[in-house]
Amino acid sequence: MTKRVVTLAHYYTQPEIQQMADKVGDSLELSLYAREAEADIIVFAGVRFMAETAKILNPNATVILPDAGSTCSLVTQTDVTALKRWRDNHPDHVHVSYINSSAEHKALSDWIVTSRNVDDIIAHLYSEGKQVIFSPDRNMGAYLNYQYGYEMPLWSAVCEVHDKFNEVALNEALAAVKGNCHLIAHPESPLPVLKQAEYVGSTSGMLNWVKNYQGDVKDVIFVATEDGILYNMGLARPDLDLRQAPIYAGCQCNSCPYMKMNTVEAVKRAQQGIGLTIDYLTTAQMDAARLPIERMLDFSKRYSL
């Protein structure tokens, strides 16, 4: 009997990888798709925490990550034992964790959020009189504290890609544009960059902003996120001047090395069952991690986020 193979790809993978996928999206979209996928095998062209999430949400499927080295600095910079101590030091707080985290990290969380729904979920918790601690992304948490006046204690890890965007290089790039220019940014970027952004949002949110752009096509739009999404933006609006925000003077060259491990050859092997199979999580770990993820998904579905 032929096994049904479903291939998922994040926006940050190479264009040729996205063309091989049954579904391309951001973390929230792919999580929802994985949960409902009628698949024997899910090939996740992304990074390990994404494949783990797919396994947690669809435990009966075999989930394969094309390259075992595809990790995330937000995971590698977080010691789970230290995280547990930090959480225990805030017993009266709700622990909200960004989806860019390991299964063990998620199991220590009350809520999981993505960059698309983090604003709404944390606002919901504060509206109920809750106090929140936020992990692992320090930059995202700092922006939320700045934007909304929260005083959330923050874990201190960063996305090594987004953290490279810097105010000095950005100001030089903006000043070099003779006409009008705009900046949109992912909330994993440093606060000085986010303060200058016209729009701060998720990968899909930025893509939709570009799709719906009604300004002059001669304007320059700088995008502060991983360069993979520029491909999708270019397909949607080939008429626009889209540029990745610089990480230092003149450099528009900021890629996630872990996403780029998803090569055509590696994905093809994974589709044949060869790769890192996500079979190392215990039932207890998956059950504990599933609770905060499902809480997020149910909230997002209820409010159509």
C-alpha positions in Angstrom: 0.0 0.0 0.0 1.4 3.4 -1.0 2.0 5.7 1.9 0.7 9.3 1.6 3.5 11.8 1.9 2.8 15.4 2.6 5.6 18.0 2.3 5.5 21.2 4.3 7.9 24.1 3.7 8.5 27.4 5.6 8.7 30.7 3.7 12.3 30.9 4.7 13.3 27.9 2.6 14.7 28.2 -0.9 12.3 28.8 -3.8 12.9 25.4 -5.3 12.1 23.8 -1.9 8.8 25.7 -1.7 7.9 24.5 -5.2 8.3 20.9 -4.0 5.8 21.4 -1.1 2.1 20.6 -0.7 1.9 23.6 1.7 4.0 26.7 2.2 3.4 29.0 5.1 4.5 30.5 8.4 4.7 28.6 11.7 1.0 29.0 12.5 -0.2 28.0 9.1 2.0 25.0 9.0 1.0 23.9 12.5 -2.7 24.1 11.6 -2.0 22.1 8.4 0.0 19.5 10.1 -2.7 18.9 12.7 -5.3 18.2 10.0 -3.1 16.5 7.5 -4.2 13.0 6.5 -0.6 11.8 6.0 1.4 8.7 6.8 4.6 10.7 6.4 5.1 14.5 6.9 8.3 15.9 5.5 8.9 19.2 7.2 11.3 21.4 5.3 12.0 23.8 8.1 13.8 23.5 11.3 13.6 20.9 14.1 11.2 22.7 16.4 8.7 22.9 13.6 9.0 19.2 12.8 8.6 18.5 16.6 5.4 20.6 16.6 4.0 18.7 13.6 4.7 15.4 15.4 3.1 16.6 18.6 0.0 17.7 16.7 -0.2 14.6 14.5 1.4 11.8 16.6 0.2 9.0 14.3 2.2 10.4 11.4 5.9 9.7 10.7 7.5 13.2 10.7 10.9 13.6 9.0 13.2 16.5 9.0 15.4 16.5 5.9 18.6 17.6 7.8 19.3 16.8 11.4 21.3 20.0 11.8 18.4 22.3 11.1 18.0 23.9 14.5 17.3 27.4 15.7 19.4 29.7 17.9 16.4 30.4 20.1 16.5 26.7 21.0 20.3 26.3 21.3 20.6 29.4 23.5 18.0 28.1 26.0 19.0 25.7 28.7 15.8 24.0 29.7 16.9 23.3 33.3 17.6 27.0 33.7 14.3 27.8 32.1 12.5 25.7 34.6 14.2 27.5 37.5 13.2 30.8 35.9 9.6 29.7 35.5 9.5 28.4 39.1 10.8 31.8 40.3 7.6 33.4 38.9 4.9 31.0 40.2 2.1 33.6 39.9 2.8 34.3 36.2 1.5 32.7 33.1 4.4 31.3 31.0 3.9 32.3 27.4 6.4 30.8 25.0 7.1 31.6 21.4 6.7 28.6 19.1 10.4 28.8 18.1 11.2 26.6 21.0 12.0 22.9 21.7 9.3 20.3 22.7 10.8 20.3 26.2 10.5 24.1 26.4 6.8 23.9 25.2 6.1 21.4 27.9 7.1 24.0 30.5 4.7 26.5 29.0 1.1 27.6 29.6 0.6 29.1 26.2 2.4 28.9 22.9 2.3 31.9 20.5 3.4 32.7 17.0 4.5 36.1 15.8 1.0 36.4 14.2 -1.1 35.9 17.3 1.3 36.9 20.2 -0.2 40.4 20.5 -3.8 39.2 20.8 -3.0 36.3 23.2 -1.0 38.3 25.6 -3.5 41.1 25.5 -6.2 38.5 26.2 -4.3 37.3 29.3 -3.7 40.8 30.6 -7.4 41.6 30.1 -8.1 38.7 32.5 -5.8 40.2 35.1 -3.0 37.7 34.5 0.7 38.5 34.8 3.0 37.0 32.1 6.6 35.9 31.7 7.7 35.5 28.1 10.3 33.3 26.5 12.5 32.6 24.6 12.8 35.6 22.2 14.1 38.7 24.1 13.7 41.0 21.1 10.0 40.1 20.6 9.3 40.4 24.3 11.1 43.8 24.5 8.9 45.1 21.6 5.7 43.9 23.3 6.8 45.6 26.5 7.6 48.8 24.6 4.5 48.8 22.5 1.9 48.0 25.1 3.5 49.0 28.4 3.8 45.5 29.7 6.5 44.7 32.3 6.9 41.1 31.4 10.1 39.4 32.7 11.9 38.1 29.6 14.1 35.1 28.8 17.3 36.1 27.0 17.7 34.3 23.7 17.6 35.8 20.2 17.2 34.7 16.6 20.7 35.0 15.2 19.4 36.1 11.8 17.0 38.9 12.9 19.3 40.1 15.7 21.8 41.1 13.0 19.6 43.9 11.8 20.9 47.2 13.3 19.9 50.8 13.5 23.0 52.3 12.1 23.0 50.3 8.9 19.3 50.8 8.5 19.5 54.6 8.9 22.3 54.6 6.2 20.2 52.6 3.8 17.1 54.8 4.4 19.1 58.0 3.9 20.5 56.7 0.6 17.1 56.4 -0.9 16.2 59.5 -2.9 12.5 59.0 -2.9 10.0 57.6 -0.4 10.8 54.4 1.5 9.1 52.1 4.0 10.3 49.6 6.5 8.4 46.5 7.6 9.9 44.2 10.2 9.5 40.9 12.0 9.3 41.2 15.8 12.3 39.0 16.3 14.4 42.1 15.2 16.0 44.4 17.7 13.9 47.1 19.3 15.7 50.1 17.7 14.8 48.7 14.3 11.3 47.8 15.2 10.7 51.4 16.5 11.3 52.7 13.0 9.1 50.2 11.2 5.8 51.2 9.6 4.5 47.6 10.1 5.7 45.0 12.6 4.3 41.5 12.1 4.6 37.9 11.3 6.0 36.5 8.0 2.5 36.1 6.6 1.6 39.5 7.9 4.5 41.1 6.1 3.6 39.2 2.9 0.0 40.4 3.1 1.2 44.0 3.7 3.2 43.8 0.5 0.3 42.2 -1.4 -2.0 45.0 -0.3 0.4 47.9 -0.8 -1.4 50.8 -2.5 1.5 53.3 -2.6 3.7 54.5 -5.4 5.5 51.5 -7.0 8.6 53.7 -7.2 8.8 53.6 -3.4 11.5 51.4 -1.8 10.2 48.9 0.7 12.8 47.5 3.1 12.0 44.2 4.7 13.7 43.2 8.0 13.4 39.5 8.1 15.1 36.4 6.6 15.6 36.7 2.9 13.5 33.7 1.9 10.2 35.7 2.1 11.5 38.1 -0.6 10.9 35.4 -3.1 7.2 35.1 -2.2 6.8 38.9 -2.0 8.4 39.2 -5.5 5.9 36.7 -6.9 3.0 38.6 -5.4 4.1 42.1 -6.3 6.8 42.0 -9.1 6.1 45.7 -9.6 7.6 46.8 -6.3 11.1 47.6 -5.3 11.6 45.2 -2.4 14.9 45.1 -0.5 16.1 43.2 2.5 17.1 45.5 5.3 20.9 45.6 5.7 22.8 44.1 8.6 25.8 46.4 8.0 26.6 49.1 5.5 25.6 47.9 2.0 24.9 44.3 2.9 21.5 42.8 2.1 22.6 39.2 2.7 20.9 37.9 5.8 19.8 34.2 5.5 19.0 31.5 8.1 21.7 28.9 7.7 19.5 26.2 9.3 16.6 26.8 6.8 19.1 26.6 4.0 20.1 23.1 5.0 16.8 22.0 3.4 18.3 21.2 0.0 16.5 19.7 -2.9 18.4 16.5 -2.4 17.7 16.3 1.3 14.0 16.9 0.8 13.9 14.2 -1.9 15.6 11.8 0.5 13.1 12.7 3.2 10.2 12.0 0.9 11.6 8.5 0.5 11.8 8.1 4.3 15.4 9.1 4.8 16.2 11.8 7.3 15.8 12.7 11.0 12.6 10.9 12.1 11.0 12.7 15.0 10.6 9.6 17.2 12.6 10.6 20.3 9.8 12.5 22.1 8.1 10.5 24.8 4.3 10.3 25.1 4.4 12.4 28.3 6.5 15.1 26.6 4.2 15.3 23.6 1.1 15.4 25.8 2.5 18.2 28.0 3.7 20.2 25.0 0.4 19.7 23.1 -1.7 21.4 25.8 -0.3 25.0 25.3 -0.1 24.5 21.5 -3.8 23.4 21.3 -4.7 26.3 23.6 -3.1 28.7 21.0 -4.7 27.0 18.0 -8.1 27.0 19.6 -7.7 30.7 20.4 -6.6 31.5 16.9 -9.4 29.6 15.3 -12.0 31.2 17.6 -10.8 34.7 16.7 -9.8 33.9 13.1 -6.2 35.0 13.6 
